[in-house]
Amino acid sequence: MATGGSRYLKEPFDLHEERFNATDKIMALQFDQVEHRLQRIETMLAGLERRLWMAVYGVVAVVLSQAVYGLIELAPN
């Protein structure tokens, strides 16, 4: 038997300790999942940002090519 007091005094604390440990494990798993989801979102945003800049560069290229084409038409032959 355990020494140093009644088992009836220690059992409720052991139960709470186990419950706290289980809660800590669950919270750690949940935070890991949130971190994983945030990593995926950041990766998707990086891809989206890359595509957006490619679209911007494409529009600038079209505008510049139209300007050069207009200058070529205005030049005397």
N, CA, C and O atoms as a Tinker XYZ file with bonds, in Angstrom:
   308  protein
     1  N      0.832000   -1.181000    0.000000    73     2
     2  CA     0.000000    0.000000    0.000000    64     1     3
     3  C      0.877000    1.245000    0.000000    63     2     4     5
     4  O      2.055000    1.202000    0.354000    81     3
     5  N      0.292000    2.311000   -0.392000    73     3     6
     6  CA     0.998000    3.584000   -0.422000    64     5     7
     7  C      1.133000    4.131000    0.977000    63     6     8     9
     8  O      0.242000    3.974000    1.812000    81     7
     9  N      2.220000    4.753000    1.217000    73     7    10
    10  CA     2.425000    5.355000    2.529000    64     9    11
    11  C      2.288000    6.857000    2.401000    63    10    12    13
    12  O      2.440000    7.420000    1.317000    81    11
    13  N      2.003000    7.489000    3.506000    73    11    14
    14  CA     1.951000    8.936000    3.511000    64    13    15
    15  C      0.564000    9.498000    3.295000    63    14    16    17
    16  O      0.428000   10.567000    2.701000    81    15
    17  N     -0.462000    8.824000    3.752000    73    15    18
    18  CA    -1.783000    9.399000    3.665000    64    17    19
    19  C     -2.808000    8.413000    3.136000    63    18    20    21
    20  O     -2.485000    7.292000    2.745000    81    19
    21  N     -3.995000    8.846000    3.135000    73    19    22
    22  CA    -5.095000    8.012000    2.694000    64    21    23
    23  C     -5.173000    7.980000    1.177000    63    22    24    25
    24  O     -4.924000    8.985000    0.511000    81    23
    25  N     -5.518000    6.833000    0.644000    73    23    26
    26  CA    -5.667000    6.740000   -0.818000    64    25    27
    27  C     -6.880000    7.524000   -1.294000    63    26    28    29
    28  O     -6.942000    7.928000   -2.456000    81    27
    29  N     -7.840000    7.741000   -0.411000    73    27    30
    30  CA    -9.031000    8.490000   -0.788000    64    29    31
    31  C     -8.732000    9.969000   -0.988000    63    30    32    33
    32  O     -9.459000   10.664000   -1.699000    81    31
    33  N     -7.680000   10.439000   -0.372000    73    31    34
    34  CA    -7.287000   11.824000   -0.581000    64    33    35
    35  C     -6.492000   11.996000   -1.868000    63    34    36    37
    36  O     -6.536000   13.063000   -2.481000    81    35
    37  N     -5.766000   10.965000   -2.284000    73    35    38
    38  CA    -4.908000   11.073000   -3.461000    64    37    39
    39  C     -5.629000   10.724000   -4.756000    63    38    40    41
    40  O     -5.300000   11.283000   -5.803000    81    39
    41  N     -6.579000    9.839000   -4.719000    73    39    42
    42  CA    -7.240000    9.398000   -5.945000    64    41    43
    43  C     -7.893000   10.525000   -6.730000    63    42    44    45
    44  O     -7.717000   10.572000   -7.948000    81    43
    45  N     -8.635000   11.434000   -6.110000    73    43    46
    46  CA    -9.232000   12.505000   -6.908000    64    45    47
    47  C     -8.179000   13.366000   -7.611000    63    46    48    49
    48  O     -8.401000   13.820000   -8.733000    81    47
    49  N     -7.035000   13.593000   -6.958000    73    47    50
    50  CA    -5.994000   14.398000   -7.580000    64    49    51
    51  C     -5.369000   13.653000   -8.759000    63    50    52    53
    52  O     -5.043000   14.260000   -9.779000    81    51
    53  N     -5.206000   12.350000   -8.616000    73    51    54
    54  CA    -4.674000   11.554000   -9.714000    64    53    55
    55  C     -5.617000   11.606000  -10.922000    63    54    56    57
    56  O     -5.175000   11.689000  -12.068000    81    55
    57  N     -6.913000   11.557000  -10.643000    73    55    58
    58  CA    -7.895000   11.639000  -11.718000    64    57    59
    59  C     -7.788000   12.975000  -12.444000    63    58    60    61
    60  O     -7.806000   13.022000  -13.674000    81    59
    61  N     -7.677000   14.050000  -11.687000    73    59    62
    62  CA    -7.570000   15.363000  -12.298000    64    61    63
    63  C     -6.264000   15.499000  -13.077000    63    62    64    65
    64  O     -6.223000   16.117000  -14.141000    81    63
    65  N     -5.208000   14.916000  -12.535000    73    63    66
    66  CA    -3.920000   14.982000  -13.227000    64    65    67
    67  C     -3.993000   14.250000  -14.565000    63    66    68    69
    68  O     -3.483000   14.739000  -15.574000    81    67
    69  N     -4.625000   13.082000  -14.572000    73    67    70
    70  CA    -4.787000   12.334000  -15.820000    64    69    71
    71  C     -5.646000   13.125000  -16.811000    63    70    72    73
    72  O     -5.368000   13.151000  -18.010000    81    71
    73  N     -6.672000   13.755000  -16.297000    73    71    74
    74  CA    -7.544000   14.556000  -17.151000    64    73    75
    75  C     -6.772000   15.744000  -17.735000    63    74    76    77
    76  O     -6.930000   16.068000  -18.912000    81    75
    77  N     -5.937000   16.390000  -16.913000    73    75    78
    78  CA    -5.114000   17.506000  -17.402000    64    77    79
    79  C     -4.116000   17.021000  -18.446000    63    78    80    81
    80  O     -3.892000   17.691000  -19.454000    81    79
    81  N     -3.515000   15.856000  -18.205000    73    79    82
    82  CA    -2.574000   15.312000  -19.192000    64    81    83
    83  C     -3.269000   15.008000  -20.511000    63    82    84    85
    84  O     -2.741000   15.304000  -21.583000    81    83
    85  N     -4.452000   14.417000  -20.427000    73    83    86
    86  CA    -5.202000   14.119000  -21.646000    64    85    87
    87  C     -5.579000   15.405000  -22.375000    63    86    88    89
    88  O     -5.498000   15.474000  -23.602000    81    87
    89  N     -5.988000   16.418000  -21.625000    73    87    90
    90  CA    -6.344000   17.703000  -22.229000    64    89    91
    91  C     -5.131000   18.337000  -22.891000    63    90    92    93
    92  O     -5.240000   18.895000  -23.983000    81    91
    93  N     -3.975000   18.255000  -22.238000    73    91    94
    94  CA    -2.746000   18.799000  -22.820000    64    93    95
    95  C     -2.394000   18.091000  -24.124000    63    94    96    97
    96  O     -1.998000   18.737000  -25.095000    81    95
    97  N     -2.535000   16.772000  -24.152000    73    95    98
    98  CA    -2.238000   16.012000  -25.374000    64    97    99
    99  C     -3.179000   16.403000  -26.500000    63    98   100   101
   100  O     -2.756000   16.578000  -27.643000    81    99
   101  N     -4.456000   16.538000  -26.172000    73    99   102
   102  CA    -5.444000   16.915000  -27.188000    64   101   103
   103  C     -5.157000   18.310000  -27.714000    63   102   104   105
   104  O     -5.239000   18.547000  -28.919000    81   103
   105  N     -4.824000   19.231000  -26.828000    73   103   106
   106  CA    -4.520000   20.602000  -27.259000    64   105   107
   107  C     -3.265000   20.632000  -28.122000    63   106   108   109
   108  O     -3.203000   21.383000  -29.095000    81   107
   109  N     -2.262000   19.821000  -27.777000    73   107   110
   110  CA    -1.044000   19.757000  -28.586000    64   109   111
   111  C     -1.366000   19.241000  -29.986000    63   110   112   113
   112  O     -0.856000   19.767000  -30.975000    81   111
   113  N     -2.210000   18.214000  -30.072000    73   111   114
   114  CA    -2.611000   17.695000  -31.384000    64   113   115
   115  C     -3.376000   18.743000  -32.186000    63   114   116   117
   116  O     -3.162000   18.889000  -33.389000    81   115
   117  N     -4.261000   19.466000  -31.520000    73   115   118
   118  CA    -5.036000   20.494000  -32.207000    64   117   119
   119  C     -4.134000   21.615000  -32.705000    63   118   120   121
   120  O     -4.316000   22.100000  -33.822000    81   119
   121  N     -3.166000   22.035000  -31.899000    73   119   122
   122  CA    -2.245000   23.084000  -32.336000    64   121   123
   123  C     -1.378000   22.602000  -33.495000    63   122   124   125
   124  O     -1.070000   23.374000  -34.403000    81   123
   125  N     -0.986000   21.333000  -33.468000    73   123   126
   126  CA    -0.223000   20.787000  -34.588000    64   125   127
   127  C     -1.046000   20.808000  -35.868000    63   126   128   129
   128  O     -0.529000   21.132000  -36.938000    81   127
   129  N     -2.318000   20.465000  -35.761000    73   127   130
   130  CA    -3.190000   20.491000  -36.940000    64   129   131
   131  C     -3.380000   21.912000  -37.450000    63   130   132   133
   132  O     -3.373000   22.138000  -38.660000    81   131
   133  N     -3.546000   22.864000  -36.556000    73   131   134
   134  CA    -3.694000   24.259000  -36.959000    64   133   135
   135  C     -2.425000   24.733000  -37.649000    63   134   136   137
   136  O     -2.489000   25.423000  -38.666000    81   135
   137  N     -1.274000   24.367000  -37.101000    73   135   138
   138  CA     0.004000   24.741000  -37.713000    64   137   139
   139  C      0.132000   24.139000  -39.114000    63   138   140   141
   140  O      0.589000   24.804000  -40.044000    81   139
   141  N     -0.274000   22.883000  -39.256000    73   139   142
   142  CA    -0.227000   22.227000  -40.569000    64   141   143
   143  C     -1.142000   22.945000  -41.566000    63   142   144   145
   144  O     -0.753000   23.179000  -42.710000    81   143
   145  N     -2.327000   23.285000  -41.140000    73   143   146
   146  CA    -3.261000   23.996000  -42.026000    64   145   147
   147  C     -2.732000   25.374000  -42.408000    63   146   148   149
   148  O     -2.882000   25.800000  -43.553000    81   147
   149  N     -2.118000   26.070000  -41.460000    73   147   150
   150  CA    -1.545000   27.381000  -41.757000    64   149   151
   151  C     -0.404000   27.259000  -42.766000    63   150   152   153
   152  O     -0.255000   28.113000  -43.640000    81   151
   153  N      0.397000   26.206000  -42.649000    73   151   154
   154  CA     1.473000   25.985000  -43.621000    64   153   155
   155  C      0.899000   25.777000  -45.019000    63   154   156   157
   156  O      1.421000   26.315000  -45.995000    81   155
   157  N     -0.175000   24.998000  -45.113000    73   155   158
   158  CA    -0.809000   24.764000  -46.418000    64   157   159
   159  C     -1.388000   26.052000  -46.981000    63   158   160   161
   160  O     -1.268000   26.315000  -48.177000    81   159
   161  N     -2.016000   26.857000  -46.130000    73   159   162
   162  CA    -2.586000   28.125000  -46.581000    64   161   163
   163  C     -1.490000   29.057000  -47.066000    63   162   164   165
   164  O     -1.652000   29.723000  -48.088000    81   163
   165  N     -0.365000   29.112000  -46.339000    73   163   166
   166  CA     0.741000   29.967000  -46.765000    64   165   167
   167  C      1.307000   29.511000  -48.099000    63   166   168   169
   168  O      1.656000   30.341000  -48.937000    81   167
   169  N      1.401000   28.212000  -48.306000    73   167   170
   170  CA     1.888000   27.685000  -49.581000    64   169   171
   171  C      0.931000   28.063000  -50.709000    63   170   172   173
   172  O      1.368000   28.472000  -51.785000    81   171
   173  N     -0.360000   27.928000  -50.467000    73   171   174
   174  CA    -1.348000   28.284000  -51.483000    64   173   175
   175  C     -1.303000   29.776000  -51.782000    63   174   176   177
   176  O     -1.424000   30.174000  -52.940000    81   175
   177  N     -1.130000   30.612000  -50.754000    73   175   178
   178  CA    -1.048000   32.054000  -50.974000    64   177   179
   179  C      0.194000   32.429000  -51.763000    63   178   180   181
   180  O      0.148000   33.340000  -52.590000    81   179
   181  N      1.304000   31.741000  -51.520000    73   179   182
   182  CA     2.528000   32.010000  -52.285000    64   181   183
   183  C      2.312000   31.687000  -53.760000    63   182   184   185
   184  O      2.747000   32.441000  -54.630000    81   183
   185  N      1.646000   30.576000  -54.043000    73   183   186
   186  CA     1.333000   30.223000  -55.431000    64   185   187
   187  C      0.393000   31.234000  -56.066000    63   186   188   189
   188  O      0.572000   31.609000  -57.225000    81   187
   189  N     -0.591000   31.670000  -55.325000    73   187   190
   190  CA    -1.537000   32.661000  -55.829000    64   189   191
   191  C     -0.840000   33.983000  -56.105000    63   190   192   193
   192  O     -1.114000   34.635000  -57.112000    81   191
   193  N      0.058000   34.378000  -55.214000    73   191   194
   194  CA     0.798000   35.619000  -55.406000    64   193   195
   195  C      1.673000   35.540000  -56.654000    63   194   196   197
   196  O      1.771000   36.505000  -57.412000    81   195
   197  N      2.307000   34.388000  -56.864000    73   195   198
   198  CA     3.133000   34.199000  -58.051000    64   197   199
   199  C      2.293000   34.321000  -59.322000    63   198   200   201
   200  O      2.706000   34.969000  -60.283000    81   199
   201  N      1.119000   33.700000  -59.323000    73   199   202
   202  CA     0.235000   33.797000  -60.496000    64   201   203
   203  C     -0.259000   35.221000  -60.721000    63   202   204   205
   204  O     -0.381000   35.667000  -61.862000    81   203
   205  N     -0.542000   35.931000  -59.634000    73   203   206
   206  CA    -0.999000   37.319000  -59.751000    64   205   207
   207  C      0.075000   38.189000  -60.376000    63   206   208   209
   208  O     -0.221000   39.006000  -61.248000    81   207
   209  N      1.323000   38.025000  -59.943000    73   207   210
   210  CA     2.403000   38.822000  -60.517000    64   209   211
   211  C      2.619000   38.470000  -61.990000    63   210   212   213
   212  O      2.931000   39.344000  -62.800000    81   211
   213  N      2.455000   37.205000  -62.333000    73   211   214
   214  CA     2.574000   36.827000  -63.753000    64   213   215
   215  C      1.483000   37.504000  -64.576000    63   214   216   217
   216  O      1.741000   37.931000  -65.701000    81   215
   217  N      0.286000   37.608000  -64.044000    73   215   218
   218  CA    -0.794000   38.292000  -64.743000    64   217   219
   219  C     -0.483000   39.779000  -64.892000    63   218   220   221
   220  O     -0.726000   40.361000  -65.948000    81   219
   221  N      0.052000   40.391000  -63.843000    73   219   222
   222  CA     0.405000   41.816000  -63.907000    64   221   223
   223  C      1.481000   42.034000  -64.958000    63   222   224   225
   224  O      1.387000   42.962000  -65.762000    81   223
   225  N      2.508000   41.183000  -64.957000    73   223   226
   226  CA     3.569000   41.314000  -65.960000    64   225   227
   227  C      3.022000   41.105000  -67.366000    63   226   228   229
   228  O      3.457000   41.772000  -68.305000    81   227
   229  N      2.087000   40.199000  -67.519000    73   227   230
   230  CA     1.466000   39.968000  -68.830000    64   229   231
   231  C      0.719000   41.201000  -69.316000    63   230   232   233
   232  O      0.831000   41.575000  -70.483000    81   231
   233  N     -0.039000   41.832000  -68.433000    73   231   234
   234  CA    -0.789000   43.039000  -68.809000    64   233   235
   235  C      0.180000   44.159000  -69.174000    63   234   236   237
   236  O     -0.046000   44.868000  -70.154000    81   235
   237  N      1.247000   44.329000  -68.407000    73   235   238
   238  CA     2.236000   45.366000  -68.707000    64   237   239
   239  C      2.882000   45.083000  -70.057000    63   238   240   241
   240  O      3.098000   46.009000  -70.839000    81   239
   241  N      3.190000   43.841000  -70.339000    73   239   242
   242  CA     3.796000   43.487000  -71.624000    64   241   243
   243  C      2.863000   43.805000  -72.778000    63   242   244   245
   244  O      3.312000   44.309000  -73.807000    81   243
   245  N      1.581000   43.526000  -72.631000    73   243   246
   246  CA     0.618000   43.828000  -73.698000    64   245   247
   247  C      0.515000   45.331000  -73.907000    63   246   248   249
   248  O      0.508000   45.800000  -75.046000    81   247
   249  N      0.435000   46.093000  -72.815000    73   247   250
   250  CA     0.336000   47.553000  -72.935000    64   249   251
   251  C      1.589000   48.120000  -73.606000    63   250   252   253
   252  O      1.487000   48.974000  -74.487000    81   251
   253  N      2.759000   47.655000  -73.198000    73   251   254
   254  CA     3.995000   48.138000  -73.813000    64   253   255
   255  C      4.087000   47.741000  -75.285000    63   254   256   257
   256  O      4.538000   48.535000  -76.111000    81   255
   257  N      3.671000   46.538000  -75.614000    73   255   258
   258  CA     3.726000   46.117000  -77.017000    64   257   259
   259  C      2.750000   46.939000  -77.862000    63   258   260   261
   260  O      3.056000   47.261000  -79.010000    81   259
   261  N      1.600000   47.277000  -77.323000    73   259   262
   262  CA     0.656000   48.127000  -78.051000    64   261   263
   263  C      1.238000   49.529000  -78.240000    63   262   264   265
   264  O      1.052000   50.141000  -79.292000    81   263
   265  N      1.932000   50.031000  -77.240000    73   263   266
   266  CA     2.555000   51.356000  -77.366000    64   265   267
   267  C      3.652000   51.333000  -78.418000    63   266   268   269
   268  O      3.740000   52.252000  -79.232000    81   267
   269  N      4.485000   50.307000  -78.420000    73   267   270
   270  CA     5.545000   50.200000  -79.431000    64   269   271
   271  C      4.938000   50.041000  -80.813000    63   270   272   273
   272  O      5.433000   50.642000  -81.767000    81   271
   273  N      3.894000   49.262000  -80.951000    73   271   274
   274  CA     3.232000   49.072000  -82.245000    64   273   275
   275  C      2.641000   50.407000  -82.731000    63   274   276   277
   276  O      2.695000   50.714000  -83.922000    81   275
   277  N      2.086000   51.186000  -81.818000    73   275   278
   278  CA     1.550000   52.505000  -82.196000    64   277   279
   279  C      2.646000   53.434000  -82.641000    63   278   280   281
   280  O      2.443000   54.194000  -83.588000    81   279
   281  N      3.817000   53.413000  -81.998000    73   279   282
   282  CA     4.940000   54.239000  -82.409000    64   281   283
   283  C      5.478000   53.805000  -83.772000    63   282   284   285
   284  O      5.883000   54.642000  -84.579000    81   283
   285  N      5.481000   52.509000  -84.023000    73   283   286
   286  CA     5.980000   52.017000  -85.315000    64   285   287
   287  C      5.039000   52.479000  -86.424000    63   286   288   289
   288  O      5.506000   52.821000  -87.510000    81   287
   289  N      3.763000   52.499000  -86.191000    73   287   290
   290  CA     2.792000   52.936000  -87.216000    64   289   291
   291  C      2.931000   54.426000  -87.487000    63   290   292   293
   292  O      2.704000   54.859000  -88.616000    81   291
   293  N      3.296000   55.220000  -86.493000    73   291   294
   294  CA     3.416000   56.648000  -86.673000    64   293   295
   295  C      4.718000   57.056000  -87.373000    63   294   296   297
   296  O      4.797000   58.142000  -87.948000    81   295
   297  N      5.720000   56.204000  -87.327000    73   295   298
   298  CA     7.017000   56.520000  -87.927000    64   297   299
   299  C      6.881000   56.612000  -89.446000    63   298   300   301
   300  O      6.163000   55.818000  -90.053000    81   299
   301  N      7.569000   57.581000  -90.065000    73   299   302
   302  CA     7.498000   57.677000  -91.525000    64   301   303
   303  C      8.253000   56.525000  -92.191000    63   302   304   305
   304  O      9.249000   56.023000  -91.670000    81   303
   305  N      7.759000   56.133000  -93.330000    73   303   306
   306  CA     8.402000   55.026000  -94.070000    64   305   307
   307  C      9.509000   55.529000  -94.906000    63   306   308
   308  O     10.165000   54.749000  -95.597000    81   307
